[in-house]
């Protein structure tokens, strides 16, 4: 599996994908800090869950698809004597690593901002929130890679970002929050960071402080990730087999 990860990692070499690891967290911090420095922490984590993570996952997935499409539309991969499902898993895991690195870079930036403005930026324990964000959005990676193969980067951006903004924000404060996967990271940020899905800090006694949503959200996220990962991996390998059969007939 290491060989597959290394191969996918090399495909991002000298591309904008690596730059996003720094650009996106910096943009998030700048926007939140300029809007209201006092609520930089709550604002940034809220923006991660509702906008920046769906956007970045869609971008990285779209860029990965574009590279393969330009290389004879996946035909080079389909003719290799390798496990096609493992190639797919390699694409997913490399993007997952990039997303984790991006969130860790954000944590370092947040810490540096606190050193510069200690009276404005108060950093609470945020590593837990970062891990929650990462795990709860892993399922979006194979989902967006699959979308990219069907509708390209533009379609993937529209579907993942707009669904997150609409269904994610709408469902997150409701009792049925678990019905919308896009709402899971948003809902878990409520007790983890103390922020309402609308971006306002939670008041004492607010029912959204309920920490029971965290283990439930993590369980849902892991199960959905495995289902989407295995399902899309099977579909990717199946398409290659179908193409091989059709090519052989000709």
C-alpha positions as CSV (number, residue, x, y, z in Angstrom):
1,X,0.0,0.0,0.0
2,X,3.0,2.3,0.6
3,X,3.8,2.2,-3.1
4,X,0.3,3.3,-4.0
5,X,0.5,6.2,-1.5
6,X,3.9,7.3,-2.8
7,X,2.7,7.2,-6.4
8,X,-0.3,9.3,-5.7
9,X,1.7,11.7,-3.6
10,X,4.1,12.3,-6.5
11,X,1.2,13.2,-8.7
12,X,0.6,16.3,-6.6
13,X,4.2,17.4,-6.9
14,X,4.6,21.0,-8.2
15,X,0.8,21.4,-8.1
16,X,-1.5,23.9,-6.4
17,X,-2.7,21.0,-4.2
18,X,0.3,21.3,-1.9
19,X,-0.1,25.0,-1.7
20,X,-3.6,24.6,-0.5
21,X,-2.3,23.1,2.7
22,X,-1.1,26.6,3.7
23,X,-3.3,28.9,1.6
24,X,-6.7,27.6,3.0
25,X,-5.9,27.8,6.7
26,X,-4.3,31.2,6.2
27,X,-7.4,32.5,4.4
28,X,-9.7,31.1,7.0
29,X,-7.7,32.8,9.8
30,X,-7.6,36.1,8.0
31,X,-11.3,36.2,7.2
32,X,-12.2,35.3,10.8
33,X,-9.7,37.6,12.4
34,X,-10.8,40.6,10.3
35,X,-14.5,39.9,10.9
36,X,-14.1,39.8,14.7
37,X,-10.7,39.2,16.4
38,X,-12.4,38.3,19.7
39,X,-14.2,35.3,18.2
40,X,-11.3,34.1,15.9
41,X,-11.3,30.6,17.4
42,X,-15.0,29.9,17.2
43,X,-15.3,31.6,13.8
44,X,-12.5,29.7,12.2
45,X,-13.7,26.3,13.4
46,X,-17.3,27.1,12.3
47,X,-16.0,28.1,8.9
48,X,-14.0,24.9,8.6
49,X,-17.0,22.8,9.2
50,X,-19.5,24.6,7.0
51,X,-17.3,25.8,4.1
52,X,-13.6,25.4,4.0
53,X,-13.4,21.6,4.4
54,X,-16.1,20.8,1.8
55,X,-14.4,23.3,-0.5
56,X,-10.9,21.9,-0.1
57,X,-12.0,18.3,-0.3
58,X,-13.8,19.1,-3.6
59,X,-10.8,21.0,-4.9
60,X,-8.2,18.3,-4.1
61,X,-10.5,15.6,-5.5
62,X,-11.1,17.6,-8.7
63,X,-7.4,18.3,-9.2
64,X,-6.7,14.6,-8.7
65,X,-9.3,13.7,-11.3
66,X,-7.9,16.3,-13.8
67,X,-4.4,14.9,-13.6
68,X,-5.7,11.4,-14.5
69,X,-8.0,12.7,-17.1
70,X,-5.2,14.5,-18.9
71,X,-3.1,11.4,-18.8
72,X,-5.2,9.6,-21.5
73,X,-8.4,9.6,-19.4
74,X,-7.3,6.9,-16.8
75,X,-6.4,4.4,-19.6
76,X,-2.8,4.3,-18.4
77,X,-4.0,3.2,-14.9
78,X,-6.6,0.8,-16.2
79,X,-3.9,-1.1,-18.2
80,X,-1.4,-1.5,-15.3
81,X,-1.0,-5.0,-13.7
82,X,-1.9,-3.6,-10.2
83,X,-4.8,-3.6,-7.8
84,X,-7.2,-0.9,-9.1
85,X,-9.1,-0.8,-5.8
86,X,-5.8,-0.1,-4.0
87,X,-5.0,2.7,-6.5
88,X,-8.4,4.2,-5.5
89,X,-7.7,3.8,-1.8
90,X,-4.3,5.4,-2.4
91,X,-5.9,8.5,-3.9
92,X,-8.3,8.7,-0.9
93,X,-5.7,8.3,1.8
94,X,-3.3,10.8,0.2
95,X,-6.0,13.5,0.1
96,X,-6.9,12.5,3.7
97,X,-3.2,13.1,4.7
98,X,-3.2,16.5,3.0
99,X,-6.4,17.4,4.9
100,X,-4.9,16.4,8.2
101,X,-1.7,18.4,7.4
102,X,-3.8,21.4,6.5
103,X,-5.6,21.3,9.8
104,X,-2.4,20.9,11.8
105,X,-0.9,23.9,9.9
106,X,-4.0,25.8,10.9
107,X,-3.4,24.8,14.6
108,X,0.2,26.2,14.4
109,X,-1.1,29.4,12.8
110,X,-3.7,29.8,15.5
111,X,-1.0,29.3,18.2
112,X,1.2,31.9,16.5
113,X,-1.7,34.4,16.3
114,X,-2.2,33.9,20.1
115,X,1.4,34.8,20.7
116,X,1.0,38.0,18.7
117,X,-2.4,39.0,20.1
118,X,-2.7,37.2,23.5
119,X,-5.5,39.5,24.7
120,X,-7.6,38.9,21.6
121,X,-7.1,35.3,20.6
122,X,-7.7,32.8,23.3
123,X,-6.8,29.3,22.2
124,X,-8.7,26.6,24.1
125,X,-7.8,22.9,23.6
126,X,-8.4,22.7,19.9
127,X,-6.6,19.5,18.9
128,X,-9.7,17.5,19.7
129,X,-11.8,19.7,17.5
130,X,-9.3,19.3,14.7
131,X,-9.5,15.5,14.9
132,X,-13.3,15.7,15.0
133,X,-13.3,17.8,11.9
134,X,-10.9,15.5,10.1
135,X,-12.6,12.2,11.0
136,X,-16.2,13.5,10.4
137,X,-15.3,14.7,6.9
138,X,-13.2,11.7,5.6
139,X,-16.3,10.2,3.8
140,X,-16.4,13.3,1.6
141,X,-13.1,12.3,0.0
142,X,-14.1,9.2,-1.9
143,X,-17.5,10.8,-2.4
144,X,-15.9,13.8,-4.1
145,X,-13.5,11.7,-6.1
146,X,-16.5,9.8,-7.4
147,X,-18.3,13.0,-8.2
148,X,-15.3,14.4,-10.0
149,X,-15.3,11.4,-12.4
150,X,-18.9,11.9,-13.2
151,X,-19.3,15.7,-13.2
152,X,-15.8,17.2,-13.1
153,X,-14.5,19.7,-10.6
154,X,-17.2,22.3,-11.1
155,X,-20.0,19.9,-10.4
156,X,-18.2,18.5,-7.4
157,X,-17.6,22.0,-6.0
158,X,-21.3,22.9,-6.4
159,X,-22.7,19.7,-4.9
160,X,-20.3,19.4,-1.9
161,X,-20.1,23.1,-1.0
162,X,-23.7,24.0,-1.5
163,X,-25.0,20.9,0.2
164,X,-22.8,21.6,3.2
165,X,-24.0,25.2,3.4
166,X,-27.7,24.4,3.0
167,X,-28.3,20.9,4.5
168,X,-25.3,21.1,6.9
169,X,-26.3,24.3,8.6
170,X,-30.0,23.6,8.5
171,X,-29.9,20.2,10.1
172,X,-27.0,20.7,12.6
173,X,-29.1,22.3,15.4
174,X,-32.1,19.9,14.9
175,X,-32.8,16.6,16.7
176,X,-32.4,14.9,13.4
177,X,-28.9,16.3,12.8
178,X,-27.6,12.7,12.2
179,X,-29.7,12.4,9.0
180,X,-27.4,14.8,7.1
181,X,-23.7,13.8,7.0
182,X,-22.7,17.3,6.2
183,X,-24.1,18.4,9.6
184,X,-22.0,16.0,11.6
185,X,-18.8,18.2,11.9
186,X,-20.9,21.3,12.4
187,X,-22.9,19.7,15.3
188,X,-19.8,18.3,16.9
189,X,-18.2,21.8,16.9
190,X,-21.0,22.9,19.2
191,X,-19.8,21.2,22.4
192,X,-16.2,20.9,21.3
193,X,-15.6,24.7,20.6
194,X,-18.8,26.2,22.0
195,X,-20.1,27.6,18.7
196,X,-23.7,27.6,17.3
197,X,-24.0,26.5,13.7
198,X,-24.9,30.1,12.8
199,X,-21.5,31.2,14.2
200,X,-22.6,32.7,17.4
201,X,-20.9,31.5,20.7
202,X,-23.2,29.1,22.7
203,X,-24.7,30.5,25.9
204,X,-24.6,28.6,29.2
205,X,-27.4,26.0,29.4
206,X,-27.8,25.7,25.6
207,X,-28.8,22.1,24.7
208,X,-26.2,22.1,21.9
209,X,-23.6,21.8,24.6
210,X,-24.5,18.1,24.7
211,X,-21.2,16.1,24.4
212,X,-23.1,12.9,23.6
213,X,-23.2,13.9,19.9
214,X,-19.4,13.5,19.7
215,X,-19.1,9.7,20.1
216,X,-22.3,9.3,18.0
217,X,-20.9,11.6,15.2
218,X,-17.6,9.8,15.2
219,X,-19.3,6.4,14.9
220,X,-21.5,7.6,12.1
221,X,-18.5,9.2,10.3
222,X,-16.3,6.1,10.4
223,X,-19.0,3.8,9.3
224,X,-20.0,6.0,6.4
225,X,-16.4,6.5,5.4
226,X,-15.9,2.8,5.1
227,X,-19.1,2.3,3.2
228,X,-18.3,5.1,0.7
229,X,-14.6,4.1,0.4
230,X,-15.3,0.4,-0.3
231,X,-18.3,1.2,-2.6
232,X,-16.5,3.7,-4.8
233,X,-13.3,1.5,-4.8
234,X,-15.3,-1.4,-6.1
235,X,-17.0,0.8,-8.7
236,X,-13.6,2.1,-9.9
237,X,-12.2,-1.4,-10.3
238,X,-15.4,-2.6,-11.9
239,X,-15.3,0.2,-14.5
240,X,-11.7,-0.8,-15.4
241,X,-12.7,-4.5,-15.9
242,X,-15.6,-3.4,-18.1
243,X,-13.3,-1.3,-20.2
244,X,-10.8,-4.1,-20.5
245,X,-13.5,-6.5,-21.7
246,X,-14.8,-3.9,-24.3
247,X,-11.2,-3.3,-25.5
248,X,-10.6,-7.0,-25.9
249,X,-13.7,-7.4,-28.0
250,X,-12.5,-4.8,-30.4
